[in-house]
Amino acid sequence: MTAPHNSVKNIFWRGFRDGLPFVLVVMPFGTLFGVAATEAGMNILQVMSFSVLVIAGAAQFSALTLLLENAPVIIILLTSLAVNLRMSMYSAALVPHFGKLRTGLKLVISYFLVDQSYALGIREYEERPDQPIDNKVAYFFGIMLIMAPFWYLATYLGAALGASIPDAFSLDFAVPICFIALIAPLLRTIPHIITAIVSVIAALSLAWIPYSLGLIIAAIMAMMAGAYAELKLKANK
C-alpha cells in the first residue's frame, strides 16, 4: 500500500519542480499587473480580489487596458471572455485525463487551469498517457502549489509598492517572455507552427483596430488556419 502513495507524492513534487522555473516570469508578470491596476485607480483590496477571483493574467491585462481606454462595459466583458476562450480548448484537451473525476475536484482544477498548468500538464499526460488518474491530479496540483501563491504575492507587492518600483526594472518584459516560454515547446507540428505564424502576422496587422479587438480577430484567424492545415494533412495521409 505504501508504493502507490510514494509514487503520487513523488509525482506531486515533480510537478512542483517543473513549475518552479515559471516563478521567474510569474513574479514580474503579477507585479506588473499590481502596479498597473493601482495606477488605474484600484485600491489593494480591488486589485487582490481581481487577481484571486480571475487568476488569468492575459484577461486581467486586457480588461485593465480597456478600462483605461474608457471602453464600453460590453466590450470589456466580451474581450475578456474572448481572451479566456482558450480555456475551453484547454478543458477539452484535458477531458480524457480528468473527465472521470468528481465534480468538486474538477471545479477546483478548472479554477487553477492557467496557461502554465495546462502547458506542463498536457505535456506530462501525453508523454505518460497510461499513468493513474491520481498521478495526473498530483502533478497538476504540484505545479499550482508553487505558481498560485507567487501570483497572489506578486500582485500584492505590485499593488502595495506601486510607483516605488523603479522604471529601470522594466517589468513589462515578463509578459512576452512568459508566453514565449509556454508556446515554444508546444510547437511540435506544422499546424501548430502555422497557427503561431498567422497569429503573429494578423495581430501586428490589425493593431490599429480600437479596443484591442484586433487580437480577437487575429486569434480567430489563427485557429481557423491551424484547423484547416490539420484537416489538409489528415486528408493527404
C-alpha positions as CSV (number, residue, x, y, z in Angstrom):
1,M,0.0,0.0,0.0
2,T,3.0,2.3,0.5
3,A,4.3,2.2,-3.1
4,P,1.3,4.0,-4.7
5,H,1.3,6.7,-2.0
6,N,5.0,7.3,-2.6
7,S,4.5,7.4,-6.3
8,V,1.8,10.0,-6.1
9,K,3.9,12.0,-3.6
10,N,6.9,11.9,-5.9
11,I,4.9,13.0,-8.9
12,F,3.4,15.8,-6.9
13,W,6.8,17.2,-6.2
14,R,8.0,16.6,-9.7
15,G,5.1,18.9,-10.8
16,F,6.3,21.4,-8.2
17,R,9.8,21.3,-9.6
18,D,8.6,21.6,-13.2
19,G,6.5,24.7,-12.3
20,L,9.4,26.3,-10.3
21,P,11.1,28.0,-13.3
22,F,7.9,29.8,-14.3
23,V,8.1,31.7,-11.0
24,L,10.8,33.8,-12.7
25,V,8.2,35.2,-15.1
26,V,5.1,34.9,-12.9
27,M,6.6,37.2,-10.3
28,P,7.3,40.2,-12.6
29,F,4.1,39.4,-14.5
30,G,2.0,39.6,-11.4
31,T,3.9,42.6,-10.0
32,L,3.3,44.5,-13.3
33,F,-0.4,43.9,-13.0
34,G,-0.5,45.1,-9.4
35,V,1.4,48.3,-10.4
36,A,-0.8,48.9,-13.5
37,A,-4.0,48.3,-11.6
38,T,-3.1,50.7,-8.8
39,E,-2.1,53.3,-11.3
40,A,-5.5,52.8,-12.9
41,G,-7.1,53.8,-9.6
42,M,-7.8,50.5,-7.9
43,N,-7.1,50.0,-4.2
44,I,-5.3,47.0,-2.9
45,L,-8.5,45.1,-2.0
46,Q,-9.9,45.6,-5.5
47,V,-6.6,44.5,-7.1
48,M,-6.3,41.4,-5.0
49,S,-9.9,40.5,-5.5
50,F,-9.5,40.8,-9.2
51,S,-6.3,38.7,-9.2
52,V,-7.6,36.0,-6.9
53,L,-11.0,35.6,-8.4
54,V,-9.9,35.8,-12.1
55,I,-6.4,34.3,-11.8
56,A,-5.9,34.9,-15.6
57,G,-3.1,37.3,-16.3
58,A,-3.9,37.9,-20.0
59,A,-7.6,38.5,-19.4
60,Q,-6.8,40.8,-16.4
61,F,-4.5,43.0,-18.5
62,S,-7.0,43.1,-21.4
63,A,-9.7,44.2,-19.1
64,L,-7.5,46.8,-17.4
65,T,-6.3,48.2,-20.7
66,L,-9.9,48.7,-21.8
67,L,-10.9,50.2,-18.5
68,L,-8.1,52.8,-19.0
69,E,-9.4,53.5,-22.5
70,N,-12.9,54.0,-21.1
71,A,-14.2,51.3,-23.3
72,P,-17.9,50.3,-23.0
73,V,-18.6,47.6,-20.4
74,I,-19.9,45.2,-23.0
75,I,-16.6,45.5,-25.0
76,I,-14.6,44.8,-21.8
77,L,-16.7,41.7,-20.9
78,L,-16.6,40.3,-24.5
79,T,-12.9,40.9,-24.8
80,S,-12.1,39.2,-21.5
81,L,-14.4,36.3,-22.5
82,A,-12.7,36.0,-25.9
83,V,-9.2,36.1,-24.4
84,N,-10.2,33.3,-22.0
85,L,-11.9,31.2,-24.6
86,R,-8.6,29.3,-24.9
87,M,-9.5,27.8,-21.6
88,S,-12.4,26.0,-23.2
89,M,-9.9,24.4,-25.6
90,Y,-7.6,23.5,-22.7
91,S,-10.5,21.9,-20.9
92,A,-11.5,19.9,-23.9
93,A,-7.9,18.6,-24.2
94,L,-7.9,17.6,-20.5
95,V,-11.2,15.7,-20.6
96,P,-9.6,12.4,-21.4
97,H,-7.4,12.8,-18.3
98,F,-9.7,14.4,-15.8
99,G,-13.2,13.6,-17.1
100,K,-13.9,10.8,-14.6
101,L,-13.1,12.9,-11.5
102,R,-15.9,14.0,-9.2
103,T,-17.4,17.4,-9.9
104,G,-16.0,19.2,-6.9
105,L,-12.4,18.3,-7.8
106,K,-13.0,19.3,-11.4
107,L,-14.2,22.7,-10.3
108,V,-11.0,23.2,-8.3
109,I,-8.9,22.1,-11.2
110,S,-10.8,24.5,-13.5
111,Y,-10.0,27.4,-11.2
112,F,-6.3,26.6,-11.3
113,L,-6.3,25.9,-15.0
114,V,-4.0,28.5,-16.4
115,D,-1.6,28.6,-19.3
116,Q,1.3,27.2,-17.3
117,S,-0.6,24.4,-15.6
118,Y,-2.1,23.4,-19.0
119,A,1.2,23.5,-20.9
120,L,3.1,21.5,-18.4
121,G,0.2,19.2,-17.6
122,I,-0.7,18.2,-21.2
123,R,3.0,17.5,-22.0
124,E,3.2,15.2,-19.0
125,Y,0.0,13.4,-19.8
126,E,0.9,12.9,-23.5
127,E,4.3,11.6,-22.6
128,R,2.9,9.2,-19.9
129,P,-0.7,8.6,-21.0
130,D,-1.2,5.3,-19.0
131,Q,-0.4,6.7,-15.6
132,P,-3.2,6.5,-13.0
133,I,-5.5,9.5,-12.7
134,D,-4.3,10.1,-9.1
135,N,-0.8,10.7,-10.5
136,K,-2.2,13.2,-13.1
137,V,-4.0,15.1,-10.4
138,A,-1.0,15.2,-8.2
139,Y,1.2,16.5,-10.9
140,F,-1.3,19.3,-11.8
141,F,-1.6,20.5,-8.2
142,G,2.2,20.2,-7.7
143,I,2.5,22.8,-10.5
144,M,0.0,25.2,-8.9
145,L,1.3,24.8,-5.4
146,I,4.4,26.8,-6.5
147,M,2.7,29.1,-9.0
148,A,-0.6,30.3,-7.5
149,P,0.9,31.7,-4.2
150,F,3.6,33.5,-6.1
151,W,1.0,35.0,-8.4
152,Y,-1.0,36.3,-5.5
153,L,2.1,37.5,-3.7
154,A,3.5,39.3,-6.8
155,T,0.1,41.1,-7.4
156,Y,0.1,42.3,-3.8
157,L,3.7,43.5,-4.0
158,G,2.9,45.4,-7.2
159,A,-0.2,46.9,-5.7
160,A,1.5,47.8,-2.4
161,L,4.7,49.2,-3.7
162,G,3.3,50.7,-6.9
163,A,5.2,53.7,-8.1
164,S,8.1,53.0,-5.8
165,I,9.3,50.3,-8.2
166,P,12.0,51.9,-10.4
167,D,11.2,52.2,-14.1
168,A,14.6,50.6,-14.8
169,F,13.2,47.3,-13.7
170,S,11.2,47.2,-16.9
171,L,8.7,44.6,-15.6
172,D,6.8,44.5,-18.8
173,F,9.4,42.1,-20.3
174,A,7.7,39.4,-18.3
175,V,4.6,39.2,-20.4
176,P,6.1,38.2,-23.8
177,I,8.7,36.0,-22.2
178,C,6.1,34.2,-20.2
179,F,4.1,33.3,-23.3
180,I,7.1,32.5,-25.4
181,A,8.3,30.1,-22.8
182,L,4.8,28.4,-22.8
183,I,4.3,28.3,-26.6
184,A,7.7,27.4,-27.9
185,P,7.9,23.8,-26.5
186,L,4.4,23.1,-27.8
187,L,5.1,24.0,-31.5
188,R,5.6,20.4,-32.5
189,T,3.5,20.0,-35.7
190,I,3.1,22.0,-38.9
191,P,-0.5,23.1,-37.9
192,H,0.9,24.4,-34.6
193,I,3.6,26.4,-36.4
194,I,1.1,27.8,-39.0
195,T,-1.2,28.9,-36.2
196,A,1.6,30.7,-34.4
197,I,2.8,32.5,-37.6
198,V,-0.8,33.5,-38.6
199,S,-1.5,34.8,-35.1
200,V,1.7,37.0,-35.0
201,I,1.1,38.4,-38.5
202,A,-2.6,39.1,-38.0
203,A,-2.1,40.6,-34.5
204,L,0.5,43.1,-35.9
205,S,-1.5,43.9,-39.0
206,L,-4.7,44.5,-37.0
207,A,-3.1,46.5,-34.2
208,W,-4.9,49.7,-35.4
209,I,-8.4,48.3,-34.5
210,P,-9.7,50.1,-31.4
211,Y,-10.2,48.4,-28.0
212,S,-7.6,45.7,-28.9
213,L,-10.3,43.9,-30.9
214,G,-7.6,43.1,-33.5
215,L,-6.2,40.5,-31.1
216,I,-9.6,38.7,-31.0
217,I,-9.8,38.7,-34.8
218,A,-6.2,37.5,-35.1
219,A,-6.9,34.6,-32.6
220,I,-9.9,33.5,-34.7
221,M,-7.9,33.7,-37.9
222,A,-5.0,31.7,-36.4
223,M,-7.4,29.0,-35.1
224,M,-9.0,28.7,-38.5
225,A,-5.7,28.5,-40.2
226,G,-4.4,25.8,-37.8
227,A,-7.6,23.8,-38.1
228,Y,-7.5,24.0,-41.9
229,A,-3.9,22.9,-42.0
230,E,-4.6,19.9,-39.8
231,L,-7.6,18.8,-42.0
232,K,-5.4,19.1,-45.1
233,L,-2.7,17.0,-43.5
234,K,-5.1,14.3,-42.5
235,A,-6.7,14.3,-46.0
236,N,-3.3,13.8,-47.6
237,K,-2.4,10.8,-45.4
